[in-house]
Amino acid sequence: MIRVTCAIIRNEENEVLVVQRGEATDHPLKWEFPGGKVKEGETEEECIIREIREELSIDIVICSHQSDVEYDYGKNHILLIPFVCDTLDEMPVLSEHVAYKWIRHSDLKNVDFSEADMIIAENYLHTVEYDGREIQYTQDSEPDSKVDEDFQSMIAKLMGMKEAEWIASSAVDNPAIFKKLLEYSFSDDKNLAFRASWTLTKVCDQYPAMIYPNLPEIVEALQKLNNESVQRSFLRIISLSDISQISIKHHGLLADHCFSALKSGFSAIAIKAYSMEILYKLALIYPELANELAITINMLQAEGSAGIIARGRIILKRIAEIRKT
């Protein structure tokens, strides 16, 4: 049996990337989720990150692993190992496929997938369907341990955008839910922390002002976080916030953290992109930061990541406007 990884890659609009095979392949002109064979001595996670970079020249962040699918094509018997991933790179560079497209969840059923990928798509759709569960927290009340345990379980199993947005809407109306989402974001359980912080970003999308009393705490937590997914969510929240409402001290902490992230060879693409946006906002308050930011972004252009290059060019144009004033 051949072990093959594939990536269900989502963009910031929560669309999913699918790619089309060429005519001279095993499944001519069929659509699939990108990926490839696991090499000897390579983990499945290492494989999918490598394959996506080689096939599409984009960077991804792995969010979760879905159920594997075993399928016998006759010629090849495969175990297809799917990962749900996020990216900021909207324009893949195709090296093995003939076409790509970003599609909504509702359109996945209409894609002419190869058989194993069709099963992956069906399984993924089941995870993003809202299941109608109710949150039992009462307004401004502290939940008992059983309710808290149930809510933790709900967040830990959270997969779909629809469900996350529903919980976010509840948090807007109920401060107890918001408080718990923030608390879970600092959990040692990395899965729970990631999904809680991700849901917090949806709260901020709907009601940005709700996060302001907690912005100093979030900024101070950035240096201590060892969960890259939570750091990514927190940076997104900060990038969408009015940072003029926090203190000069916290501006300094933000600037130090974001410049370090941009200069690090280990920071994920999303972390660098949000760091650029935050530093641009700081440069609007402190114009003397504009030159250092421009120099740092120009250095990043040599990295070759399509997402970072594109985002960097946008920020550089904005910086040029600051210099004119």
CORHUUR-V342872 format. One record per backbone hydrogen bond with DSSP energy under -0.5 kcal/mol. NH is the residue of the N-H (numbers start at 1). CO is the residue of the C=O. If there is no record, write none. Layout:
# CORHUUR-V342872
[[NH/CO] [NH/CO]]
This chain:
# CORHUUR-V342872
[[2/77] [3/1] [4/2] [4/79] [5/36] [6/81] [7/34] [8/83] [9/7] [10/85] [11/15] [14/11] [16/103] [17/9] [18/101] [19/32] [20/99] [21/30] [25/22] [28/25] [29/22] [30/27] [31/112] [32/19] [36/5] [38/3] [42/39] [47/43] [48/44] [49/45] [50/46] [51/47] [52/48] [53/49] [54/50] [55/51] [56/52] [57/52] [57/53] [58/52] [61/86] [63/84] [64/84] [66/82] [69/80] [71/78] [73/71] [73/76] [75/73] [78/71] [78/76] [79/2] [80/69] [80/78] [81/4] [81/79] [82/80] [83/6] [84/64] [85/8] [85/83] [86/61] [87/10] [90/88] [93/56] [94/92] [95/55] [96/55] [98/20] [99/20] [101/18] [103/16] [103/101] [107/104] [108/104] [108/105] [110/107] [111/108] [113/111] [114/31] [118/114] [119/115] [120/116] [121/117] [122/118] [123/119] [124/120] [125/121] [126/122] [127/123] [128/124] [129/125] [129/126] [141/138] [148/144] [149/145] [150/146] [151/147] [152/148] [153/149] [154/150] [155/151] [156/152] [157/153] [158/155] [160/127] [164/160] [165/161] [166/162] [167/163] [168/164] [169/165] [170/166] [171/167] [172/168] [173/169] [174/170] [177/174] [178/174] [179/175] [180/176] [181/177] [182/178] [183/179] [184/180] [185/181] [186/183] [187/184] [190/188] [193/189] [194/190] [195/191] [196/192] [197/193] [198/194] [199/195] [200/196] [201/197] [202/198] [203/199] [204/200] [205/201] [206/202] [207/203] [210/207] [211/208] [212/209] [214/211] [215/211] [215/212] [218/214] [219/215] [220/216] [221/217] [222/218] [222/219] [224/221] [225/221] [228/226] [231/227] [232/228] [233/229] [234/230] [235/231] [236/232] [237/233] [238/234] [239/235] [240/236] [241/238] [243/241] [245/242] [246/243] [251/247] [252/248] [253/249] [254/250] [255/251] [256/252] [257/253] [258/254] [259/255] [260/256] [261/257] [262/258] [263/259] [264/260] [272/268] [273/269] [274/270] [275/271] [276/272] [277/273] [278/274] [279/275] [280/276] [281/277] [282/278] [283/279] [284/280] [285/281] [285/282] [286/282] [289/286] [290/287] [292/288] [293/289] [294/290] [295/291] [296/292] [297/293] [298/294] [299/295] [300/296] [301/297] [302/299] [303/300] [304/301] [306/57] [309/305] [310/306] [311/307] [312/308] [313/309] [314/310] [315/311] [316/312] [317/313] [318/314] [319/315] [320/316] [321/317] [322/318] [323/319] [324/320] [325/321] [325/322]]
